[in-house]
Amino acid sequence: MNDLGAIAATVISLIFLAIVGIVAGVAIPGLFMAVVAPWLDWIFPARNK
């Protein structure tokens, strides 16, 4: 029974870490692009004015 609890805790931890990793993988680059976007538009304008 102790082994089953350890396996369950490991699976729950891996699921939690996967969710945190997905959120971090989307949120951190999104925040970075929100800060850098005005500079990128100034350096490489999307359209001619």
Number of C-alpha atoms within 10 A of each C-alpha: 5 7 8 9 10 11 11 12 12 12 12 12 12 12 12 11 12 12 12 11 12 10 11 12 11 10 12 11 11 12 11 10 13 10 11 11 12 12 11 12 11 9 9 9 11 9 6 4 4
